[in-house]
Amino acid sequence: MKKILPVLTVGALLLGSCPDNIGEAARLTIANREMKDPASTAGPFAERINAILGTAGQEISGRVKLGILLHSDGHILVDDNVKKVIYQRLRNKFPKQEFAIIKATDVATVLLERSESKKKMLPEMTESDYVFATRQMAYDYLMVISFIHDEHWNAPVMKATEGAEETVWMKTRLIDPKMGGYLYRNDFAVSGTSMKNHVRCRLEVKQVDNVTREFLDDLSIDYRDEDWYQQELKDTAANKAKEEEAAKAKQEEDAKRAHEASIDAILEGAL
């Protein structure tokens, strides 16, 4: 935002004092905010989080484009500590060489526009909504992580004191637009702590971390079509062949030595 505002201000001044044929005016688009490696960041915590999901400005063509949507209902606080463990697990699971992990703000825009007439929020989107938006924005996959309360949860009438434990559903969805539906879907129960008489809920970071690791372990990455993977297979087969050849040569050498030793013993006995 710090970079955009000066451009817009200058643009407005120029348009007010220059002829119409000055050229094309400045325009806004949604940035590709690619996730960076958390291990390479330093400084205050808020700055590290911004660096992890900053505008990397890197070329994403040739890599798998994986969109990430992370959201909650209006009563659950997804703070920086929760985001950090999720983003770190994602970056560790999906190597940067193969995956461009993008904060899918453009998908959220399409979803909200699609559901505006129905007055639905992001956590209320359906499978068909996600498939439509993923195709519209040309993502290879879309991962959605939603934190919501049980549908019968009603904050205004609950009288729990601040600090009480709550159960929150962590809903995970992986959309494959090519197959037209969910490639993976699961719901996990995690704990939270009530804030301000149950109107807000702070998530338990450790449980979110464990659940994120669990559902990512359910996903398998197939590298068979990648050149580097094929070369790795060839190298592995070549190393195995060398090891087998060396073992066979050693076995033959040991047998030869044993045979020579037995002949020597016989000759020595004969003498």
C-alpha positions as CSV (number, residue, x, y, z in Angstrom):
1,M,0.0,0.0,0.0
2,K,2.9,2.4,0.7
3,K,4.1,2.0,-2.9
4,I,0.6,2.2,-4.5
5,L,-0.6,5.5,-2.9
6,P,2.1,7.7,-4.2
7,V,1.5,6.4,-7.7
8,L,-2.2,7.0,-7.5
9,T,-1.6,10.6,-6.1
10,V,0.8,11.5,-8.9
11,G,-1.5,10.0,-11.4
12,A,-4.4,12.1,-10.3
13,L,-2.4,15.3,-10.5
14,L,-1.2,14.5,-14.0
15,L,-4.6,13.6,-15.2
16,G,-5.9,16.9,-13.9
17,S,-3.3,19.0,-15.8
18,C,-2.4,17.1,-18.9
19,P,-4.2,16.3,-22.2
20,D,-6.2,13.2,-22.7
21,N,-3.6,11.6,-24.9
22,I,-1.0,11.3,-22.2
23,G,-1.2,7.5,-22.3
24,E,-2.7,4.8,-20.2
25,A,-3.4,5.6,-16.6
26,A,-2.2,3.6,-13.6
27,R,-4.2,0.5,-12.8
28,L,-4.5,-1.9,-9.9
29,T,-4.3,-5.7,-10.1
30,I,-4.1,-8.4,-7.5
31,A,-0.5,-9.3,-6.7
32,N,0.9,-12.8,-6.8
33,R,2.0,-13.1,-3.2
34,E,4.2,-16.2,-3.2
35,M,5.1,-17.8,0.0
36,K,8.8,-17.4,0.9
37,D,11.0,-19.7,2.9
38,P,10.4,-18.9,6.6
39,A,13.9,-20.0,7.5
40,S,15.4,-17.2,5.5
41,T,13.5,-14.4,7.4
42,A,14.7,-12.5,10.4
43,G,13.6,-9.5,12.5
44,P,10.5,-8.8,14.6
45,F,7.7,-11.5,14.4
46,A,5.2,-9.4,12.4
47,E,7.9,-8.6,9.8
48,R,8.8,-12.3,9.5
49,I,5.1,-13.2,8.8
50,N,4.9,-10.4,6.2
51,A,8.1,-11.7,4.6
52,I,6.8,-15.3,4.4
53,L,3.7,-14.1,2.5
54,G,5.2,-11.1,0.8
55,T,5.1,-10.2,-2.9
56,A,8.1,-12.3,-4.1
57,G,8.0,-11.0,-7.6
58,Q,9.3,-14.3,-8.9
59,E,8.5,-16.1,-12.2
60,I,5.9,-18.8,-11.4
61,S,5.5,-20.3,-14.9
62,G,6.8,-23.9,-15.1
63,R,5.9,-24.6,-11.5
64,V,2.7,-26.0,-10.0
65,K,0.6,-23.0,-8.9
66,L,-1.0,-23.8,-5.5
67,G,-3.4,-21.3,-4.1
68,I,-3.9,-21.0,-0.3
69,L,-7.1,-19.7,1.3
70,L,-6.9,-19.3,5.1
71,H,-10.0,-17.9,6.9
72,S,-12.4,-18.3,9.8
73,D,-15.8,-17.4,11.0
74,G,-16.2,-14.0,12.7
75,H,-15.6,-15.3,16.2
76,I,-12.3,-17.1,15.8
77,L,-8.9,-15.3,15.9
78,V,-6.4,-16.7,13.4
79,D,-3.4,-14.8,14.8
80,D,0.2,-14.6,13.5
81,N,1.3,-17.6,15.6
82,V,-1.3,-19.8,13.9
83,K,-0.4,-18.5,10.5
84,K,3.3,-19.1,11.1
85,V,3.0,-22.8,11.9
86,I,0.6,-23.4,8.9
87,Y,2.8,-21.5,6.4
88,Q,6.0,-23.3,7.7
89,R,4.4,-26.7,7.3
90,L,3.2,-25.9,3.8
91,R,6.6,-24.6,2.7
92,N,8.3,-27.7,4.0
93,K,5.8,-30.0,2.3
94,F,5.8,-28.3,-1.1
95,P,9.4,-27.6,-2.3
96,K,9.9,-24.2,-3.9
97,Q,11.6,-25.7,-6.9
98,E,8.3,-27.4,-7.9
99,F,5.5,-25.3,-6.3
100,A,4.6,-21.6,-6.4
101,I,2.5,-21.2,-3.2
102,I,0.3,-18.2,-3.7
103,K,-2.0,-16.4,-1.3
104,A,-5.2,-16.8,-3.3
105,T,-6.7,-13.3,-2.8
106,D,-8.0,-13.4,-6.3
107,V,-9.9,-16.6,-5.6
108,A,-11.5,-15.0,-2.5
109,T,-12.6,-12.1,-4.7
110,V,-14.3,-14.4,-7.2
111,L,-15.9,-16.4,-4.4
112,L,-17.4,-13.4,-2.6
113,E,-18.6,-11.9,-5.9
114,R,-20.2,-15.3,-6.8
115,S,-22.0,-15.6,-3.4
116,E,-22.9,-11.9,-2.8
117,S,-26.6,-12.4,-3.7
118,K,-26.8,-15.4,-1.3
119,K,-25.1,-13.4,1.6
120,K,-22.6,-16.1,2.2
121,M,-19.2,-15.8,3.8
122,L,-16.0,-17.5,2.7
123,P,-16.3,-20.4,5.3
124,E,-19.7,-21.2,3.8
125,M,-18.5,-21.8,0.2
126,T,-19.4,-25.2,-1.5
127,E,-17.3,-27.6,-3.6
128,S,-18.7,-26.2,-6.8
129,D,-17.9,-22.6,-5.7
130,Y,-14.3,-23.5,-5.1
131,V,-13.9,-25.4,-8.4
132,F,-15.4,-22.4,-10.3
133,A,-13.1,-19.9,-8.7
134,T,-10.0,-22.1,-9.0
135,R,-10.6,-22.5,-12.7
136,Q,-11.3,-18.8,-13.2
137,M,-8.0,-17.9,-11.7
138,A,-6.1,-20.7,-13.4
139,Y,-4.6,-22.4,-10.3
140,D,-3.4,-26.0,-10.6
141,Y,-4.7,-26.7,-7.0
142,L,-6.5,-24.7,-4.3
143,M,-6.0,-25.5,-0.6
144,V,-8.6,-24.1,1.8
145,I,-8.2,-24.1,5.5
146,S,-11.2,-22.9,7.5
147,F,-11.7,-22.5,11.2
148,I,-15.3,-22.5,12.2
149,H,-17.5,-23.3,15.2
150,D,-20.2,-25.9,15.3
151,E,-23.3,-24.8,13.4
152,H,-25.2,-24.8,16.7
153,W,-22.7,-22.5,18.4
154,N,-24.3,-19.2,19.4
155,A,-21.9,-16.7,20.9
156,P,-24.4,-14.1,22.2
157,V,-26.3,-16.5,24.5
158,M,-23.2,-18.3,25.9
159,K,-22.0,-17.2,29.3
160,A,-18.7,-18.9,29.6
161,T,-16.0,-16.9,31.4
162,E,-12.9,-15.6,29.5
163,G,-10.3,-18.4,29.3
164,A,-12.7,-21.2,28.9
165,E,-11.9,-24.0,26.4
166,E,-13.8,-24.2,23.2
167,T,-13.8,-26.7,20.3
168,V,-13.2,-25.4,16.8
169,W,-13.4,-27.3,13.5
170,M,-10.4,-27.0,11.3
171,K,-11.8,-27.8,7.9
172,T,-9.2,-28.7,5.2
173,R,-10.0,-28.9,1.5
174,L,-7.8,-29.5,-1.5
175,I,-9.5,-28.7,-4.8
176,D,-8.3,-30.1,-8.1
177,P,-10.0,-28.1,-10.9
178,K,-9.0,-30.8,-13.5
179,M,-11.1,-33.5,-11.8
180,G,-13.8,-30.9,-10.9
181,G,-13.9,-31.5,-7.1
182,Y,-12.2,-32.2,-3.9
183,L,-8.9,-34.2,-4.1
184,Y,-8.8,-34.2,-0.3
185,R,-11.3,-33.3,2.4
186,N,-11.2,-33.7,6.1
187,D,-12.4,-32.0,9.3
188,F,-10.4,-31.9,12.5
189,A,-11.3,-30.7,16.0
190,V,-8.9,-28.3,17.7
191,S,-9.1,-26.4,20.9
192,G,-9.4,-22.6,21.5
193,T,-9.6,-20.3,24.5
194,S,-12.5,-17.9,24.9
195,M,-11.9,-14.2,24.9
196,K,-14.2,-11.4,25.9
197,N,-17.1,-13.5,27.2
198,H,-17.0,-16.0,24.3
199,V,-17.3,-13.4,21.5
200,R,-13.8,-14.2,20.4
201,C,-11.8,-17.4,20.5
202,R,-8.0,-17.8,20.3
203,L,-6.8,-21.0,18.8
204,E,-4.4,-23.4,20.4
205,V,-1.3,-23.2,18.3
206,K,0.2,-26.6,19.1
207,Q,-3.0,-28.4,18.1
208,V,-3.2,-26.5,14.8
209,D,0.4,-27.4,14.1
210,N,-0.2,-31.1,14.8
211,V,-3.3,-31.2,12.6
212,T,-1.6,-29.4,9.8
213,R,1.2,-31.9,9.9
214,E,-1.3,-34.8,10.0
215,F,-3.3,-33.7,6.9
216,L,-0.2,-32.8,4.9
217,D,1.1,-36.3,5.6
218,D,-2.0,-37.6,3.9
219,L,-0.9,-35.9,0.6
220,S,1.6,-37.5,-1.7
221,I,3.6,-35.7,-4.3
222,D,4.3,-37.5,-7.6
223,Y,7.4,-36.4,-9.3
224,R,7.5,-39.0,-12.1
225,D,7.3,-36.5,-14.9
226,E,10.1,-34.3,-13.7
227,D,13.5,-34.5,-15.4
228,W,15.4,-34.3,-12.1
229,Y,13.3,-37.1,-10.6
230,Q,14.0,-39.3,-13.6
231,Q,17.7,-38.6,-13.3
232,E,17.5,-39.4,-9.6
233,L,15.9,-42.8,-10.5
234,K,18.7,-43.5,-13.0
235,D,21.4,-42.6,-10.4
236,T,19.7,-44.8,-7.8
237,A,19.6,-47.7,-10.2
238,A,23.2,-47.2,-11.3
239,N,24.4,-47.0,-7.6
240,K,22.5,-50.2,-6.9
241,A,24.1,-52.0,-9.8
242,K,27.5,-50.8,-8.7
243,E,26.9,-52.1,-5.2
244,E,25.6,-55.5,-6.5
245,E,28.7,-55.8,-8.8
246,A,31.1,-54.9,-5.9
247,A,29.3,-57.4,-3.6
248,K,29.6,-60.1,-6.3
249,A,33.2,-59.4,-6.9
250,K,34.0,-59.6,-3.2
251,Q,32.1,-62.8,-2.9
252,E,34.1,-64.3,-5.8
253,E,37.4,-63.1,-4.3
254,D,36.5,-64.5,-0.9
255,A,35.7,-67.9,-2.5
256,K,38.9,-67.8,-4.5
257,R,41.0,-67.2,-1.3
258,A,39.2,-69.9,0.6
259,H,39.9,-72.4,-2.3
260,E,43.5,-71.4,-2.4
261,A,43.8,-71.8,1.3
262,S,42.3,-75.3,1.2
263,I,44.8,-76.3,-1.5
264,D,47.7,-74.9,0.5
265,A,46.6,-76.9,3.5
266,I,46.4,-80.1,1.5
267,L,49.8,-79.6,0.0
268,E,51.4,-78.8,3.3
269,G,49.8,-82.0,4.8
270,A,51.2,-84.1,1.9
271,L,54.7,-82.8,2.4
